[in-house]
Amino acid sequence: MTAEEGKTQVTLPELAVPYSHRLTEHLKREDRQCTAPSSRFLSACRAFNQGEIGKQKLIDKTVRLGFNNVLDAFHVVGRKEIQPSFFEEVRGGSRQVMLTDKLFELKEQSEPEGLRKEVEARWRLVETAWSTEIPKKALEVKRDSSSNQLYIERSDRQRSNIASCRDALNGYQKGRCFYCFRAIAVGSKSEIASEEAPQAEVDHFFPKMLEGALPRLNLDGVWNLVLSCQSCNRGPGGKE
């Protein structure tokens, strides 16, 4: 990440390298990657995956086509532009992106690897929903308790795995217990560097014991899952 390197500016040719790489990798898993019926940029990414064009030509096409509307829409939710802005586009001459102080603050507040996993989890959720052609209102994300993996059940009753439950939920909690706000570690035990932060556990906000009383609700749905420390989940007064 450019912010990790301490750079405050990045040119589109520089940004095109990781951007095109991630898209070509995701296209190998799911061919649909946007809401538009066609995209010249995605066609170029597919051509690269099929060996029809080389890496440099892909980078050139990414610079020319890949950022159309993307930079302008990045900070827009609905029809409103949100704050803070993490970058500003510098137009004229060689197009560049100027990184703002807010992006560097985000870097200090978040573990880079955790942020990457969170982005990947959300990306997988969107593309899996597209691939199954499930209407948004009917989309239900469930959790496999044995693997701690989120999944969507397809129309043919098969499962499409999405991502680690912890990675997806941590996007909302930012490494803090849902109940006591204590710092928790979201990675696997082998990835946890600090012994002071206990490993995050996945908890049902409405306990599973209520399942019989609420037969129409899927308490294993992602809407009912939070990350907690072990004390809140298993200790005296815990919710397990």
C-alpha positions, 0 to 999 in steps of 0.5 A: 500500500502506498500509505504504508510506504509513506508516499503522499502521491501516487500516479495512475500508472502506479495505481494501475498495477495492484488494481488490475492484478486484483481484478484479474485474480477475482475474474478467475473466480467470478466473471461478473465484477460490475453492475454494467452489462459490459466493460471495456476495461474488464474485457481487457482483464479477461484478455490478459487472463486468456493470454491475449495481451501482455502485462504492459498492455493491461496496465496501459488499458487500466490507466486509460479505462480502468479509473473512469468514474471510479475515482469520482464515485469512491466517496459517494454513498447513495447520491451524497459525497461522504467525509472524510476524503481519503484522497483527492484527484489531481488533474492535468498532465500526468493524472495523480492521486493525492493522499489526505491525512485521513488515509494516514490516520486510518493506517495508524488506527488499523492493522494493514493485514486486517484491512486487506482481509476485511476488503476481501471478505466484502468483495467476496460477498458482493460477487457471490451474491451476483453469481447466485443471482439472489435478489438483494431482499432475499440475500441471507448470509449464514455462518458455518459453525464448524469452519467459522466461514460465512456462506450464501445458500444458492438456489440449487441448495449448494453453498458458496463460501465467502470469507472468514466470519471474523474478517467480515465482522471486524469491519464493523468492530475494528478490533474491539469486543462488542460488549466491553470494547476491550482490544481483541485479536482477529487473526488466527492464534499463529498470527496473534503477535500480542498476548495482551489482546485475547483472540476474538470469538464469534458470539450470537447477540440473541443467544441460540437458546432462543431459536425455538422461541423464534423459529422464523429467525435464523440466529446463525445469520450474520445480522446476529453475530458479533465479535467478543472477548472470551470473558464476555462470551464465556465468563460469568454472565457471558452470553454463550 
